[in-house]
Amino acid sequence: MSEGMIEVHPLMTVEQVASVLNVGQRTVWRMTSRAEAGVGNFPKPKRIASKTVRWRWEDIQNYLAENSRN
């Protein structure tokens, strides 16, 4: 990255995450719930408001990279 440039890590909605993973939104929530219970390595979303959560694009990329090796 060039000096003075800012690296942006966009936040993704459940719809966007589902689209990237090619699964349904309920599956994303199920994967999130299982990871919070200690099953699987799906990234935890970030709560940005009382009823709003987002996933970091970088976390989803890392998840895809880890699981493509398995």
mmCIF file as gemmi writes it, N, C-alpha and C atoms, coordinates in Angstrom:
data_model
loop_
_atom_site.group_PDB
_atom_site.id
_atom_site.type_symbol
_atom_site.label_atom_id
_atom_site.label_alt_id
_atom_site.label_comp_id
_atom_site.label_asym_id
_atom_site.label_entity_id
_atom_site.label_seq_id
_atom_site.pdbx_PDB_ins_code
_atom_site.Cartn_x
_atom_site.Cartn_y
_atom_site.Cartn_z
_atom_site.occupancy
_atom_site.B_iso_or_equiv
_atom_site.pdbx_formal_charge
_atom_site.auth_seq_id
_atom_site.auth_asym_id
_atom_site.pdbx_PDB_model_num
ATOM 1 N N . MET Axp A 1 ? 0.851 -1.172 0 1 0 ? 1 A 1
ATOM 2 C CA . MET Axp A 1 ? 0 0 0 1 0 ? 1 A 1
ATOM 3 C C . MET Axp A 1 ? 0.893 1.23 0 1 0 ? 1 A 1
ATOM 4 N N . SER Axp A 2 ? 0.521 2.238 -0.748 1 0 ? 2 A 1
ATOM 5 C CA . SER Axp A 2 ? 1.305 3.467 -0.85 1 0 ? 2 A 1
ATOM 6 C C . SER Axp A 2 ? 1.174 4.296 0.418 1 0 ? 2 A 1
ATOM 7 N N . GLU Axp A 3 ? 2.222 5.068 0.688 1 0 ? 3 A 1
ATOM 8 C CA . GLU Axp A 3 ? 2.201 5.939 1.853 1 0 ? 3 A 1
ATOM 9 C C . GLU Axp A 3 ? 1.073 6.956 1.719 1 0 ? 3 A 1
ATOM 10 N N . GLY Axp A 4 ? 0.367 7.18 2.809 1 0 ? 4 A 1
ATOM 11 C CA . GLY Axp A 4 ? -0.721 8.141 2.809 1 0 ? 4 A 1
ATOM 12 C C . GLY Axp A 4 ? -2.061 7.566 2.392 1 0 ? 4 A 1
ATOM 13 N N . MET Axp A 5 ? -2.081 6.305 1.948 1 0 ? 5 A 1
ATOM 14 C CA . MET Axp A 5 ? -3.35 5.682 1.546 1 0 ? 5 A 1
ATOM 15 C C . MET Axp A 5 ? -3.992 5.025 2.757 1 0 ? 5 A 1
ATOM 16 N N . ILE Axp A 6 ? -5.292 5.012 2.781 1 0 ? 6 A 1
ATOM 17 C CA . ILE Axp A 6 ? -6.046 4.409 3.868 1 0 ? 6 A 1
ATOM 18 C C . ILE Axp A 6 ? -6.591 3.078 3.389 1 0 ? 6 A 1
ATOM 19 N N . GLU Axp A 7 ? -6.392 2.046 4.192 1 0 ? 7 A 1
ATOM 20 C CA . GLU Axp A 7 ? -6.936 0.734 3.867 1 0 ? 7 A 1
ATOM 21 C C . GLU Axp A 7 ? -8.347 0.645 4.446 1 0 ? 7 A 1
ATOM 22 N N . VAL Axp A 8 ? -9.312 0.296 3.612 1 0 ? 8 A 1
ATOM 23 C CA . VAL Axp A 8 ? -10.709 0.251 4.024 1 0 ? 8 A 1
ATOM 24 C C . VAL Axp A 8 ? -11.14 -1.203 4.197 1 0 ? 8 A 1
ATOM 25 N N . HIS Axp A 9 ? -11.8 -1.472 5.308 1 0 ? 9 A 1
ATOM 26 C CA . HIS Axp A 9 ? -12.355 -2.798 5.565 1 0 ? 9 A 1
ATOM 27 C C . HIS Axp A 9 ? -13.869 -2.647 5.651 1 0 ? 9 A 1
ATOM 28 N N . PRO Axp A 10 ? -14.549 -2.821 4.531 1 0 ? 10 A 1
ATOM 29 C CA . PRO Axp A 10 ? -15.996 -2.607 4.534 1 0 ? 10 A 1
ATOM 30 C C . PRO Axp A 10 ? -16.724 -3.6 5.441 1 0 ? 10 A 1
ATOM 31 N N . LEU Axp A 11 ? -17.828 -3.147 5.934 1 0 ? 11 A 1
ATOM 32 C CA . LEU Axp A 11 ? -18.693 -3.981 6.751 1 0 ? 11 A 1
ATOM 33 C C . LEU Axp A 11 ? -19.812 -4.524 5.88 1 0 ? 11 A 1
ATOM 34 N N . MET Axp A 12 ? -20.13 -5.792 6.074 1 0 ? 12 A 1
ATOM 35 C CA . MET Axp A 12 ? -21.1 -6.471 5.219 1 0 ? 12 A 1
ATOM 36 C C . MET Axp A 12 ? -22.363 -6.83 5.996 1 0 ? 12 A 1
ATOM 37 N N . THR Axp A 13 ? -23.494 -6.715 5.329 1 0 ? 13 A 1
ATOM 38 C CA . THR Axp A 13 ? -24.771 -7.132 5.908 1 0 ? 13 A 1
ATOM 39 C C . THR Axp A 13 ? -24.902 -8.647 5.795 1 0 ? 13 A 1
ATOM 40 N N . VAL Axp A 14 ? -25.888 -9.193 6.478 1 0 ? 14 A 1
ATOM 41 C CA . VAL Axp A 14 ? -26.13 -10.633 6.398 1 0 ? 14 A 1
ATOM 42 C C . VAL Axp A 14 ? -26.464 -11.027 4.956 1 0 ? 14 A 1
ATOM 43 N N . GLU Axp A 15 ? -27.159 -10.169 4.234 1 0 ? 15 A 1
ATOM 44 C CA . GLU Axp A 15 ? -27.494 -10.456 2.845 1 0 ? 15 A 1
ATOM 45 C C . GLU Axp A 15 ? -26.232 -10.577 1.991 1 0 ? 15 A 1
ATOM 46 N N . GLN Axp A 16 ? -25.293 -9.663 2.216 1 0 ? 16 A 1
ATOM 47 C CA . GLN Axp A 16 ? -24.054 -9.686 1.453 1 0 ? 16 A 1
ATOM 48 C C . GLN Axp A 16 ? -23.212 -10.912 1.791 1 0 ? 16 A 1
ATOM 49 N N . VAL Axp A 17 ? -23.13 -11.243 3.078 1 0 ? 17 A 1
ATOM 50 C CA . VAL Axp A 17 ? -22.364 -12.424 3.493 1 0 ? 17 A 1
ATOM 51 C C . VAL Axp A 17 ? -22.979 -13.676 2.884 1 0 ? 17 A 1
ATOM 52 N N . ALA Axp A 18 ? -24.286 -13.782 2.943 1 0 ? 18 A 1
ATOM 53 C CA . ALA Axp A 18 ? -24.97 -14.939 2.366 1 0 ? 18 A 1
ATOM 54 C C . ALA Axp A 18 ? -24.682 -15.05 0.871 1 0 ? 18 A 1
ATOM 55 N N . SER Axp A 19 ? -24.675 -13.933 0.184 1 0 ? 19 A 1
ATOM 56 C CA . SER Axp A 19 ? -24.406 -13.938 -1.253 1 0 ? 19 A 1
ATOM 57 C C . SER Axp A 19 ? -22.982 -14.4 -1.541 1 0 ? 19 A 1
ATOM 58 N N . VAL Axp A 20 ? -22.012 -13.886 -0.789 1 0 ? 20 A 1
ATOM 59 C CA . VAL Axp A 20 ? -20.611 -14.276 -0.99 1 0 ? 20 A 1
ATOM 60 C C . VAL Axp A 20 ? -20.423 -15.772 -0.73 1 0 ? 20 A 1
ATOM 61 N N . LEU Axp A 21 ? -21.088 -16.286 0.306 1 0 ? 21 A 1
ATOM 62 C CA . LEU Axp A 21 ? -20.952 -17.705 0.662 1 0 ? 21 A 1
ATOM 63 C C . LEU Axp A 21 ? -21.87 -18.61 -0.152 1 0 ? 21 A 1
ATOM 64 N N . ASN Axp A 22 ? -22.774 -17.998 -0.913 1 0 ? 22 A 1
ATOM 65 C CA . ASN Axp A 22 ? -23.75 -18.736 -1.711 1 0 ? 22 A 1
ATOM 66 C C . ASN Axp A 22 ? -24.629 -19.634 -0.831 1 0 ? 22 A 1
ATOM 67 N N . VAL Axp A 23 ? -25.112 -19.055 0.262 1 0 ? 23 A 1
ATOM 68 C CA . VAL Axp A 23 ? -26.019 -19.732 1.188 1 0 ? 23 A 1
ATOM 69 C C . VAL Axp A 23 ? -27.151 -18.768 1.524 1 0 ? 23 A 1
ATOM 70 N N . GLY Axp A 24 ? -28.139 -19.257 2.23 1 0 ? 24 A 1
ATOM 71 C CA . GLY Axp A 24 ? -29.235 -18.408 2.669 1 0 ? 24 A 1
ATOM 72 C C . GLY Axp A 24 ? -28.87 -17.618 3.914 1 0 ? 24 A 1
ATOM 73 N N . GLN Axp A 25 ? -29.64 -16.582 4.171 1 0 ? 25 A 1
ATOM 74 C CA . GLN Axp A 25 ? -29.404 -15.747 5.35 1 0 ? 25 A 1
ATOM 75 C C . GLN Axp A 25 ? -29.549 -16.55 6.643 1 0 ? 25 A 1
ATOM 76 N N . ARG Axp A 26 ? -30.51 -17.429 6.691 1 0 ? 26 A 1
ATOM 77 C CA . ARG Axp A 26 ? -30.689 -18.253 7.899 1 0 ? 26 A 1
ATOM 78 C C . ARG Axp A 26 ? -29.471 -19.118 8.15 1 0 ? 26 A 1
ATOM 79 N N . THR Axp A 27 ? -28.813 -19.571 7.084 1 0 ? 27 A 1
ATOM 80 C CA . THR Axp A 27 ? -27.6 -20.371 7.234 1 0 ? 27 A 1
ATOM 81 C C . THR Axp A 27 ? -26.478 -19.533 7.834 1 0 ? 27 A 1
ATOM 82 N N . VAL Axp A 28 ? -26.369 -18.277 7.428 1 0 ? 28 A 1
ATOM 83 C CA . VAL Axp A 28 ? -25.358 -17.385 8.006 1 0 ? 28 A 1
ATOM 84 C C . VAL Axp A 28 ? -25.598 -17.242 9.506 1 0 ? 28 A 1
ATOM 85 N N . TRP Axp A 29 ? -26.857 -17.02 9.891 1 0 ? 29 A 1
ATOM 86 C CA . TRP Axp A 29 ? -27.167 -16.883 11.317 1 0 ? 29 A 1
ATOM 87 C C . TRP Axp A 29 ? -26.893 -18.189 12.059 1 0 ? 29 A 1
ATOM 88 N N . ARG Axp A 30 ? -27.191 -19.314 11.43 1 0 ? 30 A 1
ATOM 89 C CA . ARG Axp A 30 ? -26.934 -20.619 12.049 1 0 ? 30 A 1
ATOM 90 C C . ARG Axp A 30 ? -25.426 -20.821 12.242 1 0 ? 30 A 1
ATOM 91 N N . MET Axp A 31 ? -24.637 -20.482 11.239 1 0 ? 31 A 1
ATOM 92 C CA . MET Axp A 31 ? -23.181 -20.609 11.329 1 0 ? 31 A 1
ATOM 93 C C . MET Axp A 31 ? -22.631 -19.699 12.43 1 0 ? 31 A 1
ATOM 94 N N . THR Axp A 32 ? -23.196 -18.502 12.544 1 0 ? 32 A 1
ATOM 95 C CA . THR Axp A 32 ? -22.786 -17.556 13.581 1 0 ? 32 A 1
ATOM 96 C C . THR Axp A 32 ? -23.102 -18.119 14.96 1 0 ? 32 A 1
ATOM 97 N N . SER Axp A 33 ? -24.293 -18.649 15.115 1 0 ? 33 A 1
ATOM 98 C CA . SER Axp A 33 ? -24.711 -19.213 16.394 1 0 ? 33 A 1
ATOM 99 C C . SER Axp A 33 ? -23.842 -20.405 16.791 1 0 ? 33 A 1
ATOM 100 N N . ARG Axp A 34 ? -23.549 -21.273 15.837 1 0 ? 34 A 1
ATOM 101 C CA . ARG Axp A 34 ? -22.706 -22.434 16.122 1 0 ? 34 A 1
ATOM 102 C C . ARG Axp A 34 ? -21.299 -22.007 16.515 1 0 ? 34 A 1
ATOM 103 N N . ALA Axp A 35 ? -20.739 -21.002 15.832 1 0 ? 35 A 1
ATOM 104 C CA . ALA Axp A 35 ? -19.39 -20.522 16.149 1 0 ? 35 A 1
ATOM 105 C C . ALA Axp A 35 ? -19.352 -19.921 17.549 1 0 ? 35 A 1
ATOM 106 N N . GLU Axp A 36 ? -20.398 -19.196 17.916 1 0 ? 36 A 1
ATOM 107 C CA . GLU Axp A 36 ? -20.465 -18.614 19.26 1 0 ? 36 A 1
ATOM 108 C C . GLU Axp A 36 ? -20.566 -19.695 20.324 1 0 ? 36 A 1
ATOM 109 N N . ALA Axp A 37 ? -21.106 -20.867 19.956 1 0 ? 37 A 1
ATOM 110 C CA . ALA Axp A 37 ? -21.2 -21.997 20.879 1 0 ? 37 A 1
ATOM 111 C C . ALA Axp A 37 ? -19.928 -22.843 20.869 1 0 ? 37 A 1
ATOM 112 N N . GLY Axp A 38 ? -18.941 -22.437 20.063 1 0 ? 38 A 1
ATOM 113 C CA . GLY Axp A 38 ? -17.674 -23.147 20.03 1 0 ? 38 A 1
ATOM 114 C C . GLY Axp A 38 ? -17.561 -24.201 18.948 1 0 ? 38 A 1
ATOM 115 N N . VAL Axp A 39 ? -18.517 -24.226 18.03 1 0 ? 39 A 1
ATOM 116 C CA . VAL Axp A 39 ? -18.496 -25.203 16.936 1 0 ? 39 A 1
ATOM 117 C C . VAL Axp A 39 ? -18.231 -24.459 15.633 1 0 ? 39 A 1
ATOM 118 N N . GLY Axp A 40 ? -17.097 -24.708 15.031 1 0 ? 40 A 1
ATOM 119 C CA . GLY Axp A 40 ? -16.768 -24.052 13.772 1 0 ? 40 A 1
ATOM 120 C C . GLY Axp A 40 ? -15.957 -22.789 13.987 1 0 ? 40 A 1
ATOM 121 N N . ASN Axp A 41 ? -15.531 -22.216 12.883 1 0 ? 41 A 1
ATOM 122 C CA . ASN Axp A 41 ? -14.655 -21.046 12.935 1 0 ? 41 A 1
ATOM 123 C C . ASN Axp A 41 ? -15.231 -19.842 12.188 1 0 ? 41 A 1
ATOM 124 N N . PHE Axp A 42 ? -16.542 -19.791 12.075 1 0 ? 42 A 1
ATOM 125 C CA . PHE Axp A 42 ? -17.166 -18.68 11.363 1 0 ? 42 A 1
ATOM 126 C C . PHE Axp A 42 ? -16.939 -17.39 12.145 1 0 ? 42 A 1
ATOM 127 N N . PRO Axp A 43 ? -16.621 -16.287 11.459 1 0 ? 43 A 1
ATOM 128 C CA . PRO Axp A 43 ? -16.323 -15.036 12.17 1 0 ? 43 A 1
ATOM 129 C C . PRO Axp A 43 ? -17.54 -14.458 12.886 1 0 ? 43 A 1
ATOM 130 N N . LYS Axp A 44 ? -17.262 -13.875 14.042 1 0 ? 44 A 1
ATOM 131 C CA . LYS Axp A 44 ? -18.321 -13.221 14.802 1 0 ? 44 A 1
ATOM 132 C C . LYS Axp A 44 ? -18.619 -11.867 14.166 1 0 ? 44 A 1
ATOM 133 N N . PRO Axp A 45 ? -19.883 -11.511 14.08 1 0 ? 45 A 1
ATOM 134 C CA . PRO Axp A 45 ? -20.219 -10.186 13.551 1 0 ? 45 A 1
ATOM 135 C C . PRO Axp A 45 ? -19.919 -9.106 14.59 1 0 ? 45 A 1
ATOM 136 N N . LYS Axp A 46 ? -19.843 -7.889 14.119 1 0 ? 46 A 1
ATOM 137 C CA . LYS Axp A 46 ? -19.636 -6.723 14.981 1 0 ? 46 A 1
ATOM 138 C C . LYS Axp A 46 ? -20.976 -6.034 15.17 1 0 ? 46 A 1
ATOM 139 N N . ARG Axp A 47 ? -21.349 -5.785 16.413 1 0 ? 47 A 1
ATOM 140 C CA . ARG Axp A 47 ? -22.605 -5.07 16.684 1 0 ? 47 A 1
ATOM 141 C C . ARG Axp A 47 ? -22.328 -3.577 16.573 1 0 ? 47 A 1
ATOM 142 N N . ILE Axp A 48 ? -23.022 -2.906 15.651 1 0 ? 48 A 1
ATOM 143 C CA . ILE Axp A 48 ? -22.79 -1.473 15.46 1 0 ? 48 A 1
ATOM 144 C C . ILE Axp A 48 ? -23.959 -0.622 15.96 1 0 ? 48 A 1
ATOM 145 N N . ALA Axp A 49 ? -25.061 -1.273 16.303 1 0 ? 49 A 1
ATOM 146 C CA . ALA Axp A 49 ? -26.212 -0.627 16.928 1 0 ? 49 A 1
ATOM 147 C C . ALA Axp A 49 ? -27.002 -1.729 17.622 1 0 ? 49 A 1
ATOM 148 N N . SER Axp A 50 ? -28.022 -1.369 18.363 1 0 ? 50 A 1
ATOM 149 C CA . SER Axp A 50 ? -28.735 -2.365 19.16 1 0 ? 50 A 1
ATOM 150 C C . SER Axp A 50 ? -29.296 -3.518 18.322 1 0 ? 50 A 1
ATOM 151 N N . LYS Axp A 51 ? -29.731 -3.226 17.116 1 0 ? 51 A 1
ATOM 152 C CA . LYS Axp A 51 ? -30.292 -4.278 16.259 1 0 ? 51 A 1
ATOM 153 C C . LYS Axp A 51 ? -29.573 -4.378 14.924 1 0 ? 51 A 1
ATOM 154 N N . THR Axp A 52 ? -28.321 -3.952 14.893 1 0 ? 52 A 1
ATOM 155 C CA . THR Axp A 52 ? -27.57 -3.95 13.64 1 0 ? 52 A 1
ATOM 156 C C . THR Axp A 52 ? -26.217 -4.625 13.84 1 0 ? 52 A 1
ATOM 157 N N . VAL Axp A 53 ? -25.975 -5.655 13.047 1 0 ? 53 A 1
ATOM 158 C CA . VAL Axp A 53 ? -24.677 -6.324 13.081 1 0 ? 53 A 1
ATOM 159 C C . VAL Axp A 53 ? -24.109 -6.357 11.669 1 0 ? 53 A 1
ATOM 160 N N . ARG Axp A 54 ? -22.801 -6.373 11.603 1 0 ? 54 A 1
ATOM 161 C CA . ARG Axp A 54 ? -22.108 -6.441 10.319 1 0 ? 54 A 1
ATOM 162 C C . ARG Axp A 54 ? -20.887 -7.33 10.482 1 0 ? 54 A 1
ATOM 163 N N . TRP Axp A 55 ? -20.494 -7.955 9.379 1 0 ? 55 A 1
ATOM 164 C CA . TRP Axp A 55 ? -19.276 -8.75 9.334 1 0 ? 55 A 1
ATOM 165 C C . TRP Axp A 55 ? -18.224 -7.963 8.581 1 0 ? 55 A 1
ATOM 166 N N . ARG Axp A 56 ? -16.983 -8.04 9.046 1 0 ? 56 A 1
ATOM 167 C CA . ARG Axp A 56 ? -15.891 -7.387 8.333 1 0 ? 56 A 1
ATOM 168 C C . ARG Axp A 56 ? -15.539 -8.229 7.107 1 0 ? 56 A 1
ATOM 169 N N . TRP Axp A 57 ? -15.362 -7.572 5.967 1 0 ? 57 A 1
ATOM 170 C CA . TRP Axp A 57 ? -15.011 -8.254 4.72 1 0 ? 57 A 1
ATOM 171 C C . TRP Axp A 57 ? -13.734 -9.06 4.909 1 0 ? 57 A 1
ATOM 172 N N . GLU Axp A 58 ? -12.768 -8.506 5.608 1 0 ? 58 A 1
ATOM 173 C CA . GLU Axp A 58 ? -11.504 -9.199 5.844 1 0 ? 58 A 1
ATOM 174 C C . GLU Axp A 58 ? -11.729 -10.51 6.605 1 0 ? 58 A 1
ATOM 175 N N . ASP Axp A 59 ? -12.625 -10.507 7.59 1 0 ? 59 A 1
ATOM 176 C CA . ASP Axp A 59 ? -12.919 -11.728 8.349 1 0 ? 59 A 1
ATOM 177 C C . ASP Axp A 59 ? -13.539 -12.792 7.453 1 0 ? 59 A 1
ATOM 178 N N . ILE Axp A 60 ? -14.429 -12.38 6.559 1 0 ? 60 A 1
ATOM 179 C CA . ILE Axp A 60 ? -15.063 -13.333 5.642 1 0 ? 60 A 1
ATOM 180 C C . ILE Axp A 60 ? -14.027 -13.88 4.661 1 0 ? 60 A 1
ATOM 181 N N . GLN Axp A 61 ? -13.148 -13.023 4.154 1 0 ? 61 A 1
ATOM 182 C CA . GLN Axp A 61 ? -12.079 -13.486 3.258 1 0 ? 61 A 1
ATOM 183 C C . GLN Axp A 61 ? -11.193 -14.513 3.959 1 0 ? 61 A 1
ATOM 184 N N . ASN Axp A 62 ? -10.814 -14.23 5.204 1 0 ? 62 A 1
ATOM 185 C CA . ASN Axp A 62 ? -9.972 -15.163 5.96 1 0 ? 62 A 1
ATOM 186 C C . ASN Axp A 62 ? -10.692 -16.486 6.186 1 0 ? 62 A 1
ATOM 187 N N . TYR Axp A 63 ? -11.984 -16.422 6.491 1 0 ? 63 A 1
ATOM 188 C CA . TYR Axp A 63 ? -12.783 -17.634 6.684 1 0 ? 63 A 1
ATOM 189 C C . TYR Axp A 63 ? -12.796 -18.479 5.401 1 0 ? 63 A 1
ATOM 190 N N . LEU Axp A 64 ? -13.015 -17.826 4.27 1 0 ? 64 A 1
ATOM 191 C CA . LEU Axp A 64 ? -13.033 -18.547 2.993 1 0 ? 64 A 1
ATOM 192 C C . LEU Axp A 64 ? -11.666 -19.16 2.692 1 0 ? 64 A 1
ATOM 193 N N . ALA Axp A 65 ? -10.607 -18.432 2.958 1 0 ? 65 A 1
ATOM 194 C CA . ALA Axp A 65 ? -9.253 -18.943 2.702 1 0 ? 65 A 1
ATOM 195 C C . ALA Axp A 65 ? -8.94 -20.147 3.587 1 0 ? 65 A 1
ATOM 196 N N . GLU Axp A 66 ? -9.309 -20.067 4.872 1 0 ? 66 A 1
ATOM 197 C CA . GLU Axp A 66 ? -9.073 -21.186 5.78 1 0 ? 66 A 1
ATOM 198 C C . GLU Axp A 66 ? -9.826 -22.425 5.359 1 0 ? 66 A 1
ATOM 199 N N . ASN Axp A 67 ? -11.076 -22.245 4.952 1 0 ? 67 A 1
ATOM 200 C CA . ASN Axp A 67 ? -11.908 -23.391 4.622 1 0 ? 67 A 1
ATOM 201 C C . ASN Axp A 67 ? -11.651 -23.938 3.232 1 0 ? 67 A 1
ATOM 202 N N . SER Axp A 68 ? -10.997 -23.171 2.381 1 0 ? 68 A 1
ATOM 203 C CA . SER Axp A 68 ? -10.663 -23.694 1.053 1 0 ? 68 A 1
ATOM 204 C C . SER Axp A 68 ? -9.473 -24.646 1.137 1 0 ? 68 A 1
ATOM 205 N N . ARG Axp A 69 ? -8.679 -24.516 2.199 1 0 ? 69 A 1
ATOM 206 C CA . ARG Axp A 69 ? -7.522 -25.401 2.389 1 0 ? 69 A 1
ATOM 207 C C . ARG Axp A 69 ? -7.925 -26.74 2.974 1 0 ? 69 A 1
ATOM 208 N N . ASN Axp A 70 ? -9.08 -26.791 3.621 1 0 ? 70 A 1
ATOM 209 C CA . ASN Axp A 70 ? -9.519 -28.039 4.295 1 0 ? 70 A 1
ATOM 210 C C . ASN Axp A 70 ? -10.241 -28.953 3.347 1 0 ? 70 A 1
